[in-house]
Structures are given as structure tokens and as C-alpha cells.
Amino acid sequence: QGPISGVNKDIAVLQCHGDCDPLVPLMFGSLTVEKLKSMINPANVTFRTYSGMMHSSCIEEMMDVKQFIDKHLPPID
């Protein structure tokens, strides 16, 4: 499929991946991010990899997710 139109073409995306993931190899994460960049504004796509992380999460990843949420979502009163 081609690029997404309308408001969704400017959506911000954070994709995170461990470089030691035995279930979803890093290569597939890299291919996915390139596909996303072809569909939406590539400047809005962030791909982060985490050294030594398997098919799980880590503190560094959670801090990146928090920073992404804080940047892109309005605060809740």
C-alpha cells in the first residue's frame, strides 16, 4: 500500500527493538521502520534499539516511551 493521507500521515511513531531479540529479529524491526517511513512523514518515525535486550523491555526503553508520551500527548489535569 502507498502513503497514508489525511491527519494520520503526520502521526508520531516510536518503534523500539532489542538487538538480541530471538523471537523477532532486529532485521524485521528495521524493515518495519522503513515501511512506516514510506507510509507516513519519515521525520515523525523514531526507531530505537537497545543493546543486549531480548524479547522484553528495559529501563532505558521505558524512559524513551515516557519521553515520547510526554512530548506528544497533552498533560492530564
trRosetta pair geometry for C-beta under 8 A, 3 or more apart (Angstrom, degrees):
i j d omega theta_ij theta_ji phi_ij phi_ji
1 39 7.2 41 98 -111 95 114
2 39 7.5 140 143 -117 31 71
3 9 6.5 39 166 -121 101 115
3 38 7.1 -119 -80 148 76 59
3 39 5.5 160 -124 -150 46 40
3 40 7.2 140 -153 -72 82 30
4 8 5.0 -74 149 102 133 107
4 9 4.9 -177 93 -84 86 72
4 39 5.2 52 -14 166 94 90
4 40 5.5 -9 39 -79 118 79
5 8 7.7 53 82 55 28 91
5 9 5.9 -8 -131 -44 20 125
6 9 6.4 138 63 -9 43 95
7 10 6.7 -69 -174 39 48 99
7 11 7.7 73 135 -54 70 87
8 11 5.2 -15 -159 -22 57 119
8 40 7.1 -92 140 -106 73 115
9 40 5.3 177 -157 -134 48 72
9 41 6.0 90 151 -28 78 87
10 40 7.2 -175 -64 -171 15 102
10 41 5.4 29 -110 1 55 134
10 44 6.3 141 -168 -49 49 161
11 40 6.0 -65 49 -147 84 152
11 44 6.6 138 92 139 37 144
12 44 4.8 -117 -104 -173 57 100
12 46 7.7 13 -176 1 89 104
12 68 7.4 -176 135 -168 124 97
12 71 7.9 -124 152 104 169 108
12 72 4.9 -130 58 -111 146 144
13 36 5.9 -113 85 -180 162 143
13 40 6.9 114 -8 65 126 148
13 44 6.4 81 16 128 76 87
13 45 4.9 -5 64 -116 108 71
13 46 6.9 -176 94 30 58 67
14 46 4.9 -14 -112 69 68 108
14 48 7.0 -1 -170 5 91 111
14 64 7.0 172 -172 142 137 101
14 65 6.8 165 108 -108 149 60
14 68 4.4 -37 -42 -124 153 161
15 29 6.7 163 150 -165 119 94
15 32 6.7 -176 -154 106 156 115
15 33 5.3 -155 62 -87 151 100
15 36 7.1 175 -34 7 141 161
15 45 7.2 4 3 -172 110 90
15 46 7.0 173 27 89 67 55
15 47 5.0 -15 70 -109 103 71
15 48 7.3 169 87 26 51 66
16 47 7.9 167 -84 -159 31 48
16 48 5.0 -17 -110 69 75 98
16 49 7.7 156 -161 -90 55 29
16 50 6.9 26 -175 -18 98 112
16 57 7.9 48 118 -122 141 86
16 61 5.1 100 -174 -145 150 110
16 64 6.6 138 -92 88 126 135
16 65 7.2 -57 -29 -63 147 96
17 21 6.5 -80 -174 -10 82 141
17 24 7.4 -107 -138 106 106 111
17 26 5.8 129 139 -122 128 71
17 29 3.6 27 -87 -131 163 166
17 47 7.3 -10 13 -170 110 89
17 48 7.4 158 26 87 64 53
17 49 5.4 -30 75 -109 85 74
17 50 7.3 -176 92 18 36 81
17 53 8.0 159 142 87 36 120
18 21 4.5 123 72 -50 97 91
18 26 7.6 -108 98 -79 44 95
18 49 7.2 108 -132 -163 14 71
18 50 5.1 -43 -106 67 64 98
18 52 7.4 -67 -162 94 102 32
18 53 2.9 -123 -118 102 111 90
18 54 5.4 -55 120 7 157 4
18 55 6.8 -134 42 -68 133 30
18 56 6.9 41 -38 46 153 65
18 58 7.7 111 -94 -12 108 114
19 26 5.2 17 -131 -77 56 143
19 49 5.2 64 -58 174 96 117
19 50 6.7 -155 -4 75 84 42
19 51 5.7 -9 29 -111 130 41
19 52 7.1 18 57 -13 97 26
19 53 6.7 85 23 46 62 76
20 52 5.7 1 -2 -153 135 25
20 53 6.2 160 39 73 93 32
20 54 5.0 -53 101 -84 96 63
21 24 5.1 -27 136 64 136 70
21 25 6.5 -174 85 -100 93 22
21 26 6.5 134 36 -55 102 68
21 29 7.8 95 37 -29 145 128
21 53 7.2 0 -57 112 82 76
21 54 5.6 121 -101 -171 46 44
21 55 4.8 92 -145 -69 88 70
22 25 7.9 8 -144 -77 23 67
22 54 6.3 -10 1 -154 87 102
22 55 6.4 -82 44 -20 68 111
23 55 4.4 36 22 -80 118 150
24 28 5.5 -103 -177 69 81 132
24 29 6.7 91 137 -49 107 92
24 55 6.6 111 20 -107 87 106
25 28 5.4 100 67 2 75 97
25 29 7.7 -138 108 1 46 87
26 29 5.3 -53 -155 36 45 115
26 30 6.3 46 149 -21 72 103
26 49 6.7 40 -138 -127 119 128
27 30 5.6 -54 -150 36 32 113
27 31 6.4 32 152 -18 65 104
28 31 5.6 -48 -144 37 35 112
28 32 6.3 40 153 -23 64 105
29 32 5.6 -54 -148 34 30 114
29 33 6.5 28 156 -18 65 104
29 47 7.2 136 153 -156 100 115
29 49 7.5 128 109 -93 147 96
30 33 6.0 -53 -147 34 30 107
30 34 6.6 29 155 -16 62 106
30 47 7.5 88 -109 -180 54 154
31 34 5.8 -57 -152 37 32 111
31 35 6.5 34 151 -20 66 105
32 35 5.7 -55 -151 35 33 112
32 36 6.4 35 151 -20 66 104
33 36 5.5 -48 -147 35 35 115
33 37 6.4 38 153 -21 65 104
33 45 6.2 145 -162 158 85 127
33 47 4.2 8 -120 -80 157 137
34 37 5.6 -52 -148 35 33 114
34 38 6.7 33 152 -19 63 104
35 38 5.8 -58 -154 34 33 110
35 39 6.6 21 152 -14 66 113
36 39 5.8 -70 -151 40 32 107
36 40 6.2 -27 174 30 73 102
36 45 5.1 141 116 -120 118 143
37 40 7.3 -73 -121 60 23 68
37 42 3.8 46 -155 -113 95 98
37 45 5.1 -118 -80 40 79 154
38 42 7.8 36 -55 -73 32 106
40 44 6.2 -73 132 67 113 119
40 45 6.7 128 78 -53 107 108
41 44 4.5 65 84 6 101 112
41 45 7.7 176 94 -17 57 86
42 45 5.6 -55 -152 26 47 114
46 68 7.2 -152 58 -105 144 120
48 61 7.1 160 107 -117 128 75
48 64 5.5 -74 36 -178 177 166
50 53 3.9 31 98 1 114 136
50 58 5.6 171 175 33 151 131
50 60 5.9 154 -123 81 116 122
50 61 5.5 -54 -57 -59 149 104
53 56 6.3 -133 -171 65 87 83
53 57 7.4 6 -157 -141 129 18
53 58 5.1 -109 -99 -20 120 124
53 61 7.0 85 -114 -36 165 131
57 61 5.0 -127 -161 77 82 137
57 62 6.2 79 159 -51 123 92
58 61 5.0 98 54 7 71 103
58 62 7.2 -140 96 -3 37 89
59 62 5.7 -58 -148 39 33 110
59 63 6.3 34 154 -20 67 105
60 63 5.8 -55 -150 35 30 111
60 64 6.6 31 151 -18 63 105
61 64 5.6 -55 -152 36 33 112
61 65 6.4 35 150 -20 66 103
62 65 5.5 -48 -146 35 35 114
62 66 6.4 39 152 -20 64 103
63 66 5.6 -50 -147 36 33 114
63 67 6.4 34 153 -19 64 105
64 67 5.7 -53 -146 37 32 111
64 68 6.3 35 153 -21 64 106
65 68 5.6 -54 -148 35 31 114
65 69 6.3 30 154 -18 65 106
66 69 5.8 -55 -147 37 30 110
66 70 6.2 30 155 -19 65 108
67 70 5.7 -54 -144 38 29 113
67 71 6.3 28 156 -20 63 109
68 71 5.9 -60 -149 37 27 110
68 72 6.1 -11 166 9 65 117
69 72 6.6 -77 -135 50 23 88
69 73 5.3 -23 -172 21 68 121
70 73 7.4 -47 -91 49 12 83
